[in-house]
Amino acid sequence: MTTNRHEPHPGIRRVFDYEHNVVFRMIRLVNLLSRNFQVVYEKDINLVVVDFRILMLIAAHPGISGSELARLSGHNQMTISNALRRLERAGRVRRETSQQDRRRAEIYLTAQGVALYNDLEPRGREMGARLRRSLTAAERRSLRRILGKLTAVIEAVELADRPAGRIPGGTTIRPGGRKNNPF
């Protein structure tokens, strides 16, 4: 028996409306951007998308810690640790113990990391420029405002769902009730 691809799978009570789901569409956009990167860079220079993002953040914040990278990138600590391990093995970053806090590792680009950054950054900037040119100034302002608002909502939901304790940066959090996902 052939299934009509436009009909829901038998047994499905409610079909996921991916065409109108904000989260799905944002993830799809990120995936489309990442796919282009993967084709060009993963095989040629052995650099995966997450490593590229981490490299860009380290270039902007020399001496950044792993927990700060996790906060800024939105990745979990394990993803950051794995990316840093790959980048270190490839000779692209180095870790140094902080002089102010011996428990903290500061992360820096190596000369090879700087050279790679200088090669990749203009390409990333050009992709960003292409996207910006497709929007009016008012649309760009609205998009920045909306993305900021959505980021704040997700961060608040994430904090509310964590058990009480400390998060990176020393902030104490308290458990909250489960929030409804607005998407």
C-alpha positions in Angstrom: 0.0 0.0 0.0 1.4 3.4 -1.0 1.0 6.3 1.4 -0.1 9.7 0.0 2.7 12.0 1.1 0.2 14.8 1.7 -1.8 12.7 4.2 -0.7 12.4 7.8 0.9 9.1 8.8 -1.8 6.6 10.1 -2.2 7.0 13.9 -1.0 10.6 14.0 -3.5 12.7 16.0 -2.1 16.2 15.1 0.3 17.0 12.3 3.2 19.2 13.1 2.8 22.5 11.2 6.4 23.0 10.2 5.6 25.6 7.6 4.4 28.0 10.3 6.5 26.9 13.3 9.0 29.7 14.1 11.5 27.4 15.8 11.5 24.9 12.9 12.0 27.7 10.3 14.9 29.3 12.3 16.6 25.9 12.6 16.1 25.3 8.9 17.7 28.7 8.1 20.7 27.8 10.3 20.9 24.4 8.6 20.9 25.9 5.2 23.7 28.3 6.2 25.6 25.5 7.8 25.2 23.2 4.8 27.1 25.6 2.5 29.9 25.8 5.1 30.1 22.0 5.4 30.5 21.5 1.7 33.3 23.9 1.5 35.2 23.7 4.7 34.7 20.3 6.5 36.6 18.3 3.9 39.1 21.0 2.7 40.4 22.2 6.1 38.8 19.8 8.6 36.7 22.4 10.3 33.1 21.7 11.4 30.5 24.5 11.8 30.6 24.5 15.6 34.4 24.9 15.5 34.1 27.8 13.1 31.6 29.5 15.5 33.8 29.0 18.5 36.9 30.2 16.5 35.0 33.4 15.7 34.0 34.0 19.4 37.6 33.4 20.6 38.9 35.9 18.0 36.4 38.5 19.4 37.1 37.6 23.0 40.7 36.5 23.6 41.1 34.8 27.0 37.4 33.7 27.0 36.5 30.7 29.2 34.7 27.6 28.1 31.6 28.5 30.1 31.5 32.0 28.5 31.8 30.3 25.0 28.8 28.1 26.0 26.8 31.2 27.1 27.6 33.3 24.0 27.2 30.5 21.4 24.1 28.8 23.0 25.9 25.4 22.8 26.1 23.2 25.9 29.3 22.7 27.8 30.0 19.2 26.3 29.8 20.6 22.7 32.2 23.4 23.7 34.6 20.9 25.3 34.6 18.7 22.2 35.1 21.7 19.8 37.9 23.0 21.9 39.6 19.6 22.0 39.4 19.4 18.2 40.7 23.0 17.8 43.5 22.3 20.2 44.5 19.1 18.5 44.6 20.9 15.1 46.8 23.6 16.7 44.2 26.4 16.2 43.7 27.3 19.9 45.6 27.1 23.2 44.4 27.1 26.8 46.2 29.0 29.6 45.5 29.0 33.3 44.1 32.4 34.4 46.5 34.4 36.5 43.5 35.9 38.5 41.7 32.6 39.0 43.8 29.4 38.8 40.6 27.3 38.3 39.8 29.1 35.1 41.2 28.3 31.7 41.6 31.2 29.2 41.4 30.3 25.6 43.3 32.0 22.8 43.9 31.5 19.1 47.3 30.3 18.0 49.1 31.7 15.0 47.5 29.0 12.9 44.1 29.9 14.4 44.6 33.6 13.6 45.5 32.7 10.0 42.5 30.5 9.7 40.3 33.2 11.2 41.7 35.8 8.8 40.9 33.5 5.9 37.3 32.7 7.0 36.1 35.9 8.5 35.7 37.8 5.2 33.6 34.9 3.8 31.4 34.9 6.8 31.0 38.7 6.6 30.1 38.4 2.9 27.3 35.9 3.7 26.0 38.2 6.4 26.1 41.1 4.0 24.1 39.1 1.4 21.5 38.3 4.0 21.4 42.0 5.1 21.0 43.3 1.6 17.8 41.1 1.2 16.2 43.1 4.0 15.3 46.8 4.3 16.8 48.8 7.2 13.4 48.6 9.0 13.3 44.8 8.5 16.8 44.5 9.8 15.9 46.5 13.0 12.7 44.5 13.4 14.6 41.2 13.0 17.3 42.2 15.6 14.5 43.2 18.0 12.5 40.0 17.4 15.6 37.7 17.7 16.6 39.5 20.9 13.1 39.0 22.3 13.0 35.3 21.3 16.5 34.7 22.7 15.4 36.2 26.1 12.3 34.0 26.2 14.3 30.8 25.5 16.9 31.8 28.1 14.2 32.4 30.7 12.5 29.1 29.9 15.9 27.3 30.2 16.6 28.9 33.6 13.1 28.1 34.8 13.6 24.5 33.9 17.0 24.1 35.7 17.3 22.8 39.2 18.4 25.3 41.8 22.1 26.0 41.9 24.7 28.1 40.2 25.1 28.7 36.5 28.3 29.9 34.7 29.2 33.4 35.8 28.2 32.7 39.5 24.6 33.6 39.2 22.3 31.7 41.7 19.1 30.4 40.2 16.0 29.0 41.8 13.8 26.3 40.2 10.7 27.7 38.6 7.5 26.2 37.2 7.6 24.8 33.7 6.8 27.5 31.2 4.7 27.0 28.2 6.7 27.0 25.0 5.4 30.1 23.0 6.1 28.4 19.7 
